[in-house]
Amino acid sequence: MTRDHDYKDILDHLLNAVYTTDGTRTITYWNRAAEQLTGFRAEEVLGHPCSEDILMHVDGEGNSLCRNLCPLAASIADGKVRETLVYLHHKDGHRVPVQVRTAPLRNGAGEVVGGVEIFEDATNHITREDRLSILERMAYLDPLTQTGNRRYLEDTLKDWTEEFQGNGWPFGVLFFDIDHFKNVNDRYGHATGDQVLAMVARTIQGNLRNWDAVGRWGGEEFLVLCKNVDAPTLKEVAERLRLLVEASTCRGEDGSDVQVTVSCGVTLAEFQDSPELLVSRADRLLYRSKQEGRNRVSFG
C-alpha cells in the first residue's frame, strides 16, 4: 500500500469531515465523514471546485463566503491556519452549522500547493439566540412561539430518520397538544390564547437539551424531537415537560391567571419508519392520552 493510500485510509476513519484541494480549490479528496455531514458522495465532488454548488458556505449574516471571503482560500493565499463557524449547504438544500478549521498544504520544498478543511457539526454549540436567528433567516421560525415551524420540523424529521437508518443514531418524538385550548380562546380571547401558546412553547423549549428540536406543528400542537435517547429517558422527558406546563401560568386579559395542561404521545423511531409513519404513531398515542382523560403521557 502506498503512503498516499495509508493517509487516506486514516482520514476515512476520522469522525471529523475532511476534504483537500489543490491550489485552485479543486477538490482532490473527500472523506466518509464529509459524505455523511454534507450528503455529497466523494464521486460527486472530486475534480470540482469547492464553491461549485457544493458547500456554498455562508456566515451568520447570510453572506456568501465561497466567492470572496472563503477561509480556505485565505489559508492557501497566506499560509495561515484559520478556525471559524460557518453554515454549509447540505445536498438536500438545508443549512448545517459547522466549525471549520482550514490550513495550507505544502510540498517537500515548503511551497503551498493546496489546502485542507476539517469541519464538524456545530449544532450543539449554537446558543438559543443564534438558533432563532438562523431559523428566522431560513423561513423556519414560527413568529408567535419563537420555535421552529412545521417546515423546520418536517426537514429535521427527514434528516434524523436518514441518520438513524444510515448510522443507527436513535431519536424519539413527543407530540404535545394543549388540552381544551378552544375554551381558553372562548373565555379569555384570542390574545390570551396567543400568550398561552407562547408560554407553553417557552416552557418546552427552555427545558430541552441544546441538540433537541422543538416546533409548532400547527394550531395548539407542538412536536419535540429528542436525539440519542432510550425509551425510559424519552418517557421521563415527556413527563417532566407535562408537569412543567401544568405548573406554568400567564395573565389573562381580565387579570386572572390562566393555566393549561397538555396531553402527549411519545414514541421511539423504528428502523422501518418514514417521517410520516413516525408522526402518525405519535399522533395516535396523543389521541389515546386525550381519550383517557387528558393531561397525561402515552408511550408506544
C-alpha atoms as a printed R data frame, in Angstrom:
    type eleno elety resid chain resno       x      y      z
1   ATOM     1    CA   MET     A     1   0.000  0.000  0.000
2   ATOM     2    CA   THR     A     2   1.349  3.460 -0.871
3   ATOM     3    CA   ARG     A     3   1.897  6.216  1.636
4   ATOM     4    CA   ASP     A     4  -0.916  8.199 -0.020
5   ATOM     5    CA   HIS     A     5  -3.307  5.300  0.488
6   ATOM     6    CA   ASP     A     6  -2.200  4.976  4.119
7   ATOM     7    CA   TYR     A     7  -3.129  8.612  4.785
8   ATOM     8    CA   LYS     A     8  -6.468  8.275  3.024
9   ATOM     9    CA   ASP     A     9  -7.333  5.156  4.978
10  ATOM    10    CA   ILE     A    10  -6.654  7.017  8.233
11  ATOM    11    CA   LEU     A    11  -8.672 10.057  7.138
12  ATOM    12    CA   ASP     A    12 -11.585  7.868  6.089
13  ATOM    13    CA   HIS     A    13 -11.894  6.621  9.655
14  ATOM    14    CA   LEU     A    14 -11.865 10.056 11.320
15  ATOM    15    CA   LEU     A    15 -15.078 11.290 12.937
16  ATOM    16    CA   ASN     A    16 -14.419 14.791 11.600
17  ATOM    17    CA   ALA     A    17 -15.204 15.642  7.996
18  ATOM    18    CA   VAL     A    18 -12.112 16.371  5.891
19  ATOM    19    CA   TYR     A    19 -11.500 17.440  2.324
20  ATOM    20    CA   THR     A    20  -8.429 18.669  0.461
21  ATOM    21    CA   THR     A    21  -7.981 20.855 -2.609
22  ATOM    22    CA   ASP     A    22  -5.228 21.873 -4.965
23  ATOM    23    CA   GLY     A    23  -4.140 25.489 -5.357
24  ATOM    24    CA   THR     A    24  -7.219 26.343 -7.425
25  ATOM    25    CA   ARG     A    25  -9.525 24.919 -4.701
26  ATOM    26    CA   THR     A    26 -10.445 21.935 -6.859
27  ATOM    27    CA   ILE     A    27 -11.369 19.071 -4.533
28  ATOM    28    CA   THR     A    28  -8.834 16.242 -4.524
29  ATOM    29    CA   TYR     A    29 -10.009 14.226 -1.505
30  ATOM    30    CA   TRP     A    30 -13.331 13.882  0.388
31  ATOM    31    CA   ASN     A    31 -13.588 11.535  3.367
32  ATOM    32    CA   ARG     A    32 -16.524  9.451  4.571
33  ATOM    33    CA   ALA     A    33 -17.445 11.821  7.391
34  ATOM    34    CA   ALA     A    34 -17.709 14.623  4.810
35  ATOM    35    CA   GLU     A    35 -20.142 12.444  2.858
36  ATOM    36    CA   GLN     A    36 -22.292 11.888  5.946
37  ATOM    37    CA   LEU     A    37 -22.319 15.519  7.061
38  ATOM    38    CA   THR     A    38 -22.968 17.097  3.655
39  ATOM    39    CA   GLY     A    39 -24.944 14.429  1.790
40  ATOM    40    CA   PHE     A    40 -22.497 14.640 -1.154
41  ATOM    41    CA   ARG     A    41 -20.649 11.453 -2.128
42  ATOM    42    CA   ALA     A    42 -16.972 11.641 -2.984
43  ATOM    43    CA   GLU     A    43 -17.579 10.812 -6.646
44  ATOM    44    CA   GLU     A    44 -19.968 13.773 -6.900
45  ATOM    45    CA   VAL     A    45 -17.409 16.356 -5.773
46  ATOM    46    CA   LEU     A    46 -13.917 15.131 -6.705
47  ATOM    47    CA   GLY     A    47 -12.463 17.230 -9.506
48  ATOM    48    CA   HIS     A    48 -14.879 20.108 -8.877
49  ATOM    49    CA   PRO     A    49 -14.131 23.493 -7.276
50  ATOM    50    CA   CYS     A    50 -15.456 23.515 -3.707
51  ATOM    51    CA   SER     A    51 -17.574 26.609 -4.483
52  ATOM    52    CA   GLU     A    52 -19.376 24.933 -7.404
53  ATOM    53    CA   ASP     A    53 -22.835 24.451 -5.864
54  ATOM    54    CA   ILE     A    54 -21.365 22.116 -3.257
55  ATOM    55    CA   LEU     A    55 -20.740 23.567  0.209
56  ATOM    56    CA   MET     A    56 -21.557 27.198 -0.610
57  ATOM    57    CA   HIS     A    57 -20.526 28.407  2.855
58  ATOM    58    CA   VAL     A    58 -22.282 31.445  4.300
59  ATOM    59    CA   ASP     A    59 -21.585 33.277  7.547
60  ATOM    60    CA   GLY     A    60 -24.053 34.124 10.305
61  ATOM    61    CA   GLU     A    61 -25.328 37.099  8.328
62  ATOM    62    CA   GLY     A    62 -26.027 35.048  5.218
63  ATOM    63    CA   ASN     A    63 -23.013 36.412  3.295
64  ATOM    64    CA   SER     A    64 -21.541 34.056  0.722
65  ATOM    65    CA   LEU     A    65 -18.005 33.031  1.679
66  ATOM    66    CA   CYS     A    66 -17.096 30.925 -1.329
67  ATOM    67    CA   ARG     A    67 -16.799 33.863 -3.721
68  ATOM    68    CA   ASN     A    68 -14.987 36.489 -1.665
69  ATOM    69    CA   LEU     A    69 -14.328 35.583  1.966
70  ATOM    70    CA   CYS     A    70 -13.511 31.868  1.848
71  ATOM    71    CA   PRO     A    71 -11.356 30.855  4.853
72  ATOM    72    CA   LEU     A    72  -9.767 28.021  2.835
73  ATOM    73    CA   ALA     A    73  -8.812 30.403  0.021
74  ATOM    74    CA   ALA     A    74  -7.316 32.770  2.601
75  ATOM    75    CA   SER     A    75  -5.277 29.955  4.164
76  ATOM    76    CA   ILE     A    76  -3.966 28.924  0.741
77  ATOM    77    CA   ALA     A    77  -3.077 32.565 -0.020
78  ATOM    78    CA   ASP     A    78  -1.230 33.472  3.183
79  ATOM    79    CA   GLY     A    79  -0.279 30.069  4.613
80  ATOM    80    CA   LYS     A    80  -2.090 30.647  7.914
81  ATOM    81    CA   VAL     A    81  -4.441 28.362  9.850
82  ATOM    82    CA   ARG     A    82  -7.975 29.622 10.445
83  ATOM    83    CA   GLU     A    83 -10.938 28.495 12.536
84  ATOM    84    CA   THR     A    84 -14.469 29.821 12.259
85  ATOM    85    CA   LEU     A    85 -18.173 28.978 12.399
86  ATOM    86    CA   VAL     A    86 -19.900 28.785  9.003
87  ATOM    87    CA   TYR     A    87 -23.083 27.295  7.546
88  ATOM    88    CA   LEU     A    88 -22.643 24.797  4.739
89  ATOM    89    CA   HIS     A    89 -25.156 23.794  2.088
90  ATOM    90    CA   HIS     A    90 -26.360 20.221  2.510
91  ATOM    91    CA   LYS     A    91 -27.176 18.289 -0.644
92  ATOM    92    CA   ASP     A    92 -30.833 18.244  0.433
93  ATOM    93    CA   GLY     A    93 -30.857 22.047  0.470
94  ATOM    94    CA   HIS     A    94 -30.803 22.961  4.166
95  ATOM    95    CA   ARG     A    95 -28.016 24.708  6.052
96  ATOM    96    CA   VAL     A    96 -25.829 22.939  8.611
97  ATOM    97    CA   PRO     A    97 -23.739 24.894 11.153
98  ATOM    98    CA   VAL     A    98 -20.152 23.629 11.146
99  ATOM    99    CA   GLN     A    99 -16.989 24.557 12.977
100 ATOM   100    CA   VAL     A   100 -14.341 24.860 10.268
101 ATOM   101    CA   ARG     A   101 -10.554 24.699 10.518
102 ATOM   102    CA   THR     A   102  -8.552 25.457  7.370
103 ATOM   103    CA   ALA     A   103  -4.825 25.095  6.737
104 ATOM   104    CA   PRO     A   104  -2.424 25.181  3.764
105 ATOM   105    CA   LEU     A   105  -0.962 22.036  2.232
106 ATOM   106    CA   ARG     A   106   2.734 22.271  1.340
107 ATOM   107    CA   ASN     A   107   5.057 20.216 -0.841
108 ATOM   108    CA   GLY     A   108   8.501 18.976  0.118
109 ATOM   109    CA   ALA     A   109  10.000 22.383 -0.677
110 ATOM   110    CA   GLY     A   110   7.590 24.125  1.701
111 ATOM   111    CA   GLU     A   111   5.542 25.694 -1.079
112 ATOM   112    CA   VAL     A   112   1.772 25.969 -0.646
113 ATOM   113    CA   VAL     A   113   0.157 23.661 -3.211
114 ATOM   114    CA   GLY     A   114  -3.368 23.374 -1.837
115 ATOM   115    CA   GLY     A   115  -5.454 23.402  1.283
116 ATOM   116    CA   VAL     A   116  -7.263 21.206  3.776
117 ATOM   117    CA   GLU     A   117 -10.537 21.872  5.548
118 ATOM   118    CA   ILE     A   118 -11.601 19.954  8.637
119 ATOM   119    CA   PHE     A   119 -15.173 20.533  9.783
120 ATOM   120    CA   GLU     A   120 -17.646 19.167 12.310
121 ATOM   121    CA   ASP     A   121 -21.305 19.634 13.103
122 ATOM   122    CA   ALA     A   122 -21.603 22.640 15.427
123 ATOM   123    CA   THR     A   123 -25.330 22.353 16.175
124 ATOM   124    CA   ASN     A   124 -24.703 21.658 19.871
125 ATOM   125    CA   HIS     A   125 -22.508 24.760 20.237
126 ATOM   126    CA   ILE     A   126 -25.033 27.294 18.965
127 ATOM   127    CA   THR     A   127 -26.846 29.427 21.521
128 ATOM   128    CA   ARG     A   128 -30.625 29.668 21.571
129 ATOM   129    CA   GLU     A   129 -30.381 33.262 20.220
130 ATOM   130    CA   ASP     A   130 -28.172 32.139 17.345
131 ATOM   131    CA   ARG     A   131 -30.554 29.282 16.597
132 ATOM   132    CA   LEU     A   132 -33.567 31.624 16.445
133 ATOM   133    CA   SER     A   133 -31.693 33.990 14.146
134 ATOM   134    CA   ILE     A   134 -30.799 31.129 11.807
135 ATOM   135    CA   LEU     A   135 -34.359 29.798 11.789
136 ATOM   136    CA   GLU     A   136 -35.745 33.239 11.023
137 ATOM   137    CA   ARG     A   137 -33.423 33.780  8.065
138 ATOM   138    CA   MET     A   138 -34.264 30.343  6.700
139 ATOM   139    CA   ALA     A   139 -38.042 30.839  6.996
140 ATOM   140    CA   TYR     A   140 -38.022 28.098  9.654
141 ATOM   141    CA   LEU     A   141 -39.350 30.219 12.520
142 ATOM   142    CA   ASP     A   142 -42.882 30.310 13.907
143 ATOM   143    CA   PRO     A   143 -43.159 34.017 14.795
144 ATOM   144    CA   LEU     A   144 -45.745 33.609 17.564
145 ATOM   145    CA   THR     A   145 -43.993 30.945 19.632
146 ATOM   146    CA   GLN     A   146 -40.386 31.651 18.573
147 ATOM   147    CA   THR     A   147 -39.853 27.953 17.937
148 ATOM   148    CA   GLY     A   148 -39.410 26.111 14.649
149 ATOM   149    CA   ASN     A   149 -42.348 25.942 12.254
150 ATOM   150    CA   ARG     A   150 -43.772 22.884 10.536
151 ATOM   151    CA   ARG     A   151 -41.348 23.147  7.622
152 ATOM   152    CA   TYR     A   152 -38.437 23.092 10.072
153 ATOM   153    CA   LEU     A   153 -39.868 20.045 11.827
154 ATOM   154    CA   GLU     A   154 -40.520 18.156  8.594
155 ATOM   155    CA   ASP     A   155 -36.984 18.822  7.322
156 ATOM   156    CA   THR     A   156 -35.446 17.845 10.672
157 ATOM   157    CA   LEU     A   157 -37.540 14.669 10.828
158 ATOM   158    CA   LYS     A   158 -36.355 13.715  7.355
159 ATOM   159    CA   ASP     A   159 -32.697 14.299  8.255
160 ATOM   160    CA   TRP     A   160 -32.867 12.448 11.570
161 ATOM   161    CA   THR     A   161 -34.713  9.495 10.023
162 ATOM   162    CA   GLU     A   162 -31.991  9.153  7.376
163 ATOM   163    CA   GLU     A   163 -29.274  9.414 10.050
164 ATOM   164    CA   PHE     A   164 -30.990  6.727 12.134
165 ATOM   165    CA   GLN     A   165 -31.372  4.362  9.186
166 ATOM   166    CA   GLY     A   166 -27.820  5.014  7.991
167 ATOM   167    CA   ASN     A   167 -25.874  5.284 11.233
168 ATOM   168    CA   GLY     A   168 -28.157  3.933 13.951
169 ATOM   169    CA   TRP     A   169 -28.449  7.217 15.869
170 ATOM   170    CA   PRO     A   170 -31.697  6.778 17.855
171 ATOM   171    CA   PHE     A   171 -34.261  9.507 18.381
172 ATOM   172    CA   GLY     A   172 -37.803  9.880 19.609
173 ATOM   173    CA   VAL     A   173 -40.857 12.045 19.022
174 ATOM   174    CA   LEU     A   174 -43.036 13.803 21.589
175 ATOM   175    CA   PHE     A   175 -46.353 15.087 20.200
176 ATOM   176    CA   PHE     A   176 -47.997 17.647 22.529
177 ATOM   177    CA   ASP     A   177 -51.449 19.192 22.304
178 ATOM   178    CA   ILE     A   178 -52.853 21.836 24.667
179 ATOM   179    CA   ASP     A   179 -55.956 20.493 26.397
180 ATOM   180    CA   HIS     A   180 -59.250 22.374 25.901
181 ATOM   181    CA   PHE     A   181 -57.497 25.191 24.047
182 ATOM   182    CA   LYS     A   182 -60.734 26.301 22.376
183 ATOM   183    CA   ASN     A   183 -62.138 27.013 25.837
184 ATOM   184    CA   VAL     A   184 -59.201 29.330 26.516
185 ATOM   185    CA   ASN     A   185 -59.919 31.331 23.369
186 ATOM   186    CA   ASP     A   186 -63.643 31.413 24.083
187 ATOM   187    CA   ARG     A   187 -63.273 32.501 27.700
188 ATOM   188    CA   TYR     A   188 -60.278 34.830 27.605
189 ATOM   189    CA   GLY     A   189 -59.988 35.874 23.951
190 ATOM   190    CA   HIS     A   190 -57.517 35.114 21.199
191 ATOM   191    CA   ALA     A   191 -54.854 37.478 22.535
192 ATOM   192    CA   THR     A   192 -54.688 35.448 25.728
193 ATOM   193    CA   GLY     A   193 -54.769 32.281 23.630
194 ATOM   194    CA   ASP     A   194 -51.643 33.530 21.849
195 ATOM   195    CA   GLN     A   195 -49.977 34.172 25.218
196 ATOM   196    CA   VAL     A   196 -50.792 30.615 26.266
197 ATOM   197    CA   LEU     A   197 -49.246 29.220 23.083
198 ATOM   198    CA   ALA     A   198 -46.092 31.250 23.673
199 ATOM   199    CA   MET     A   199 -45.967 30.210 27.340
200 ATOM   200    CA   VAL     A   200 -46.221 26.513 26.527
201 ATOM   201    CA   ALA     A   201 -43.605 26.848 23.782
202 ATOM   202    CA   ARG     A   202 -41.152 28.658 26.086
203 ATOM   203    CA   THR     A   203 -41.664 26.074 28.826
204 ATOM   204    CA   ILE     A   204 -40.936 23.196 26.476
205 ATOM   205    CA   GLN     A   205 -38.046 24.877 24.683
206 ATOM   206    CA   GLY     A   206 -36.368 26.054 27.872
207 ATOM   207    CA   ASN     A   207 -36.246 22.555 29.318
208 ATOM   208    CA   LEU     A   208 -34.714 20.639 26.424
209 ATOM   209    CA   ARG     A   209 -31.096 19.921 25.593
210 ATOM   210    CA   ASN     A   210 -29.401 22.140 23.008
211 ATOM   211    CA   TRP     A   211 -29.395 19.374 20.414
212 ATOM   212    CA   ASP     A   212 -33.104 18.562 20.727
213 ATOM   213    CA   ALA     A   213 -35.593 20.204 18.350
214 ATOM   214    CA   VAL     A   214 -38.992 21.745 19.055
215 ATOM   215    CA   GLY     A   215 -41.545 23.425 16.851
216 ATOM   216    CA   ARG     A   216 -45.188 24.244 16.397
217 ATOM   217    CA   TRP     A   217 -46.786 21.553 14.259
218 ATOM   218    CA   GLY     A   218 -49.998 23.506 13.838
219 ATOM   219    CA   GLY     A   219 -52.671 25.234 15.922
220 ATOM   220    CA   GLU     A   220 -52.038 24.237 19.541
221 ATOM   221    CA   GLU     A   221 -49.845 21.232 18.667
222 ATOM   222    CA   PHE     A   222 -46.094 21.038 19.301
223 ATOM   223    CA   LEU     A   223 -43.575 18.435 18.195
224 ATOM   224    CA   VAL     A   224 -40.377 17.693 20.105
225 ATOM   225    CA   LEU     A   225 -37.558 15.592 18.628
226 ATOM   226    CA   CYS     A   226 -35.045 14.105 21.066
227 ATOM   227    CA   LYS     A   227 -31.820 12.551 19.768
228 ATOM   228    CA   ASN     A   228 -29.734  9.815 21.393
229 ATOM   229    CA   VAL     A   229 -32.399  8.638 23.852
230 ATOM   230    CA   ASP     A   230 -33.817  5.327 25.000
231 ATOM   231    CA   ALA     A   231 -37.415  4.606 25.986
232 ATOM   232    CA   PRO     A   232 -37.098  5.386 29.738
233 ATOM   233    CA   THR     A   233 -35.313  8.686 29.038
234 ATOM   234    CA   LEU     A   234 -37.869  9.710 26.432
235 ATOM   235    CA   LYS     A   235 -40.780  8.992 28.794
236 ATOM   236    CA   GLU     A   236 -39.008 10.903 31.563
237 ATOM   237    CA   VAL     A   237 -38.554 13.949 29.316
238 ATOM   238    CA   ALA     A   238 -42.207 13.895 28.259
239 ATOM   239    CA   GLU     A   239 -43.470 13.576 31.832
240 ATOM   240    CA   ARG     A   240 -41.210 16.381 33.038
241 ATOM   241    CA   LEU     A   241 -42.412 18.716 30.294
242 ATOM   242    CA   ARG     A   242 -46.042 17.836 31.012
243 ATOM   243    CA   LEU     A   243 -45.608 18.688 34.691
244 ATOM   244    CA   LEU     A   244 -43.763 21.920 33.941
245 ATOM   245    CA   VAL     A   245 -46.507 23.115 31.597
246 ATOM   246    CA   GLU     A   246 -49.133 22.284 34.224
247 ATOM   247    CA   ALA     A   247 -47.181 24.397 36.730
248 ATOM   248    CA   SER     A   248 -46.950 27.412 34.378
249 ATOM   249    CA   THR     A   249 -49.369 30.336 34.166
250 ATOM   250    CA   CYS     A   250 -49.856 33.511 32.178
251 ATOM   251    CA   ARG     A   251 -52.014 36.568 32.886
252 ATOM   252    CA   GLY     A   252 -55.335 36.771 31.047
253 ATOM   253    CA   GLU     A   253 -56.861 39.953 29.676
254 ATOM   254    CA   ASP     A   254 -59.192 40.058 32.690
255 ATOM   255    CA   GLY     A   255 -56.216 39.930 35.066
256 ATOM   256    CA   SER     A   256 -56.694 36.305 36.093
257 ATOM   257    CA   ASP     A   257 -54.020 33.634 35.940
258 ATOM   258    CA   VAL     A   258 -54.522 31.234 33.050
259 ATOM   259    CA   GLN     A   259 -53.280 27.678 33.484
260 ATOM   260    CA   VAL     A   260 -53.404 24.853 30.941
261 ATOM   261    CA   THR     A   261 -52.357 21.240 30.662
262 ATOM   262    CA   VAL     A   262 -51.044 19.207 27.744
263 ATOM   263    CA   SER     A   263 -51.571 15.684 26.501
264 ATOM   264    CA   CYS     A   264 -48.680 13.873 24.852
265 ATOM   265    CA   GLY     A   265 -47.961 10.916 22.574
266 ATOM   266    CA   VAL     A   266 -44.428  9.521 22.784
267 ATOM   267    CA   THR     A   267 -42.638  7.047 20.530
268 ATOM   268    CA   LEU     A   268 -39.138  5.988 19.535
269 ATOM   269    CA   ALA     A   269 -38.146  5.867 15.874
270 ATOM   270    CA   GLU     A   270 -38.049  2.364 14.414
271 ATOM   271    CA   PHE     A   271 -35.856  1.330 11.509
272 ATOM   272    CA   GLN     A   272 -38.735  0.900  9.065
273 ATOM   273    CA   ASP     A   273 -40.336  4.261  9.935
274 ATOM   274    CA   SER     A   274 -40.776  7.062  7.476
275 ATOM   275    CA   PRO     A   275 -41.219 10.537  8.994
276 ATOM   276    CA   GLU     A   276 -44.928 10.296  8.179
277 ATOM   277    CA   LEU     A   277 -45.354  6.927  9.910
278 ATOM   278    CA   LEU     A   278 -43.463  8.148 12.956
279 ATOM   279    CA   VAL     A   279 -45.609 11.266 13.374
280 ATOM   280    CA   SER     A   280 -48.774  9.266 12.704
281 ATOM   281    CA   ARG     A   281 -47.895  6.833 15.523
282 ATOM   282    CA   ALA     A   282 -47.165  9.685 17.930
283 ATOM   283    CA   ASP     A   283 -50.458 11.306 16.913
284 ATOM   284    CA   ARG     A   284 -52.397  8.111 17.692
285 ATOM   285    CA   LEU     A   285 -50.745  7.950 21.097
286 ATOM   286    CA   LEU     A   286 -51.640 11.590 21.681
287 ATOM   287    CA   TYR     A   287 -55.251 10.728 20.887
288 ATOM   288    CA   ARG     A   288 -55.066  7.922 23.444
289 ATOM   289    CA   SER     A   289 -53.972 10.436 26.083
290 ATOM   290    CA   LYS     A   290 -56.956 12.606 25.170
291 ATOM   291    CA   GLN     A   291 -59.345  9.654 25.369
292 ATOM   292    CA   GLU     A   292 -58.004  8.547 28.753
293 ATOM   293    CA   GLY     A   293 -58.628 11.889 30.429
294 ATOM   294    CA   ARG     A   294 -56.020 14.357 29.100
295 ATOM   295    CA   ASN     A   295 -53.018 15.814 30.959
296 ATOM   296    CA   ARG     A   296 -51.109 12.573 30.554
297 ATOM   297    CA   VAL     A   297 -48.400 10.862 28.502
298 ATOM   298    CA   SER     A   298 -48.953  7.755 26.376
299 ATOM   299    CA   PHE     A   299 -45.944  5.775 25.130
300 ATOM   300    CA   GLY     A   300 -45.880  3.192 22.389
